[in-house]
């Protein structure tokens, strides 16, 4: 029983307060209070002595079971803790402490799937425990489910308002190249605590990711001039990136070559950046050595291997490229979905396959075309794609016949899958050969006909007989500057009397308004009915409603390829920013077969491809 050295009045007051908090009347409510207190003081034996009798006298009281579960956790008895917490959750499905305890009990038993599932439930119920948030992010990162983790953990990190957690979330998002989202959390970490070196570097990263390059370069120089800065290697890596994006390749190469790196991983990273710069300036003979040295210096491949694999595939060396591309994922992720799962001897034997989406929307559209090459009998095999929830409606009725599962539900609900049936879509690159190059051609996405017609009719009324032209011109990624043009560049290829429909994501109202004033003979429509960031199905229908599409290499280009748009024109950068599926040269579209390509000759110079585009469309 609880301590009785209180006056009767005080004791009655405490019992009343405890009864209200714990849902049972009488002295046992105070026992529960004391049990929680003992647990917090690591006095496990006393906590059990106080709570166990209540599990007998009040078996439907959730708090007694939570205390018993916490005591078992403290003794590292995972299975016992699980049983107690499951009893608590049966009684109260949204009891935060019980859900948190269940997640930790599964961690103790090395059951990461259940641990992350109950962690997500705990956060949805209101949990804000920093330790659990850190554990959840680590597990989800190891399992290669970063985007799904971000969807769950962002509200939690917002509530915690903790610089360490902001940095952890930023690093996780950076892993999947969500640099704009990462920048938000890097900047927040710095604002919460601007003095530590790690946070000053976070500020540098945020500036680079959001292309505030003048400020970024100034900060990089300040950090390099500060003798107290220890991690000079990472600052140099970002300095080199800044010089590359601002089109100063020789200066970038000089900085990279002259710095004495201390950390092998940073040296490997900068060699990968150098390989990209060497491609940008046409020094192709040096590219392969830079990639290989970057991988060999640490024995770790990952991002450098992915970039080298893409480079080889762009050169038509598909077998070598696919092998290196396969090493883009770390050992933990490969432990869940090994590369051998995509091998022909496995795929040919399957009756069911679960395809795991990776990379961005555009890349997924490109990679899914490889189902035409893979040895999967889609007329017989039950297939599904786990990916961004926006694809659920957008890919309904696709020609391959796979269903689409929102990755949020896939990662938060129990799944019964045979491990060998899980396949990363990027692993299907192993089936491209010089002989079958082009066999993946053809449309396979079918926009909703009624919505296409609705949009088409609306735009035709506004166009008043003029052509309906969709336009996308900018990429917001860290290196998107190298792919982007201006809206006025696009409009230079458009005839007077045209209706130009904005297919560009993000807030571009100021640029559109300026373009309207500069080209009053061209109507520019920003249609609020379609928001591609939330409604991919509507975006695909919108594209299908266009007479013509003018775009840079972004999601719009891939959507046009996947739906088979017959009059699409794509501006491509040179160097490493020319994605591998477009090949190294030529105007025919080697990937989808229906796009018209206009290639840059020198990085940062768009005059030549824009001139060719104008000659083609407005002779």
Secondary structure, 3 states (H helix, E strand, C coil): CCCCCCCHHHHHHHHHHHHHHHCCCCHHHHHHHHHHHHHHCCCHHHHHHHHHHHHHHCCCCHHHHHHHHHHHHHCCCHHHHHHHHHHHHHHCCCCHHHHHHHHHHHHHCCCHHHHHHHHHHHHHCCCCCHHHHHHHHHHHHHCCCHHHHHHHHHHHHHHHCCHHHHHHHHHHHHHCCCHHHHHHHHHHHHHHCCCCHHHHHHHHHHHHHCCCHHHHHHHHHHHHHCCCCCCHHHHHHHHHHHHHHCCCHHHHHHHHHHCCCCCHHHHHHHHHHHHHHHHHCCCHHHHHHHHHHHHHCCCCCHHHHHHHHHHHHHCCCHHHHHHHHHHHCCHHHHHHCCHHHHCHHHHCCCCEEEEECCCCHHHHHHHHHHHHCCCCCCCCCEEEEEECCCHHHHCCCCCCCCEEEEHHHHHHCCCCCCHHHEEEHHHHHHHCCCCCCCCCCCCCCCCCHHHHHHHHHHHHHHHCCCCEEEEECCCCCCCHHHCCCCHHHHHCCCCCCCEEEECCCCCCHHHHHHHHHHCCCCEEECCCCCCCCCCHHHHHHHHHCCCEEEEECCHHHHHHHHHCCCCEEEEECCHHHCCHHHCCCCCECCCCCCEEEEECCECCECHHHHHHHHHHHCC
